[in-house]
């Protein structure tokens, strides 16, 4: 019986990790009168309709969550070799009913007609080992515009959170680094192509149709094997050896049905 018990799920960040709490909250929701989220990424939390309230992480730091009967601070990092969602699920002791987080839809379209979205940035976590060089993204953008016959928009730091969400929701396809926007694009059902270096696709991707772009140098996904160490590549070969041509070919070859999916998404 859920009675009047109130649960608060805590996940400080990053944005993608916060969005990923939704399937866990959905599995727990039937057992509680209400479920709240406590996070630094309040805007991301408000994309998730499962939560009755979204609280700033400062409440956790101030130990101001006493009005909840239970709190769960979700952690996947203690389960190496496990997809992040499955790590959350094991930590919480639940079986997710769905794997793709359910996010609010209906953002106002910012760009008329079909367009691709290129997201060249990622979070600060081992950024140098996860972020493909920006100049290569710019070159890839030109290649894809020629190959697919539509514009590709750059997701830039000056875009607001709401603009980022709208661009992800209405894009015809997404190309970018392992990042929060890559998670959102999968949630919105966009054809998603993600470049990986120090992180492993199998532990991050959620949509079976999402395509990882990887240059296999034998040590890919190193940060999943040494997450809690100070390992830092002087030259991250996994990213350095991934050429624009390799990325372009991965998108074109792996997305043979992309044209029909693009038409459906317009």
Secondary structure as UniProt FT lines:
FT   TURN            3..4
FT   STRAND          6..10
FT   HELIX           15..19
FT   TURN            20..21
FT   HELIX           22..29
FT   TURN            30..31
FT   STRAND          34..39
FT   HELIX           42..45
FT   TURN            46..47
FT   TURN            49..50
FT   STRAND          53..56
FT   HELIX           58..61
FT   TURN            62..63
FT   TURN            66..67
FT   STRAND          70..73
FT   TURN            77..78
FT   TURN            80..81
FT   HELIX           84..92
FT   STRAND          116..119
FT   TURN            125..126
FT   HELIX           127..129
FT   HELIX           134..148
FT   STRAND          152..154
FT   TURN            157..158
FT   HELIX           161..170
FT   STRAND          173..177
FT   HELIX           180..187
FT   TURN            188..189
FT   STRAND          191..195
FT   HELIX           201..204
FT   TURN            208..209
FT   STRAND          211..213
FT   TURN            220..221
FT   HELIX           222..225
FT   TURN            227..228
FT   HELIX           237..240
FT   HELIX           244..254
FT   TURN            255..257
FT   HELIX           258..265
//
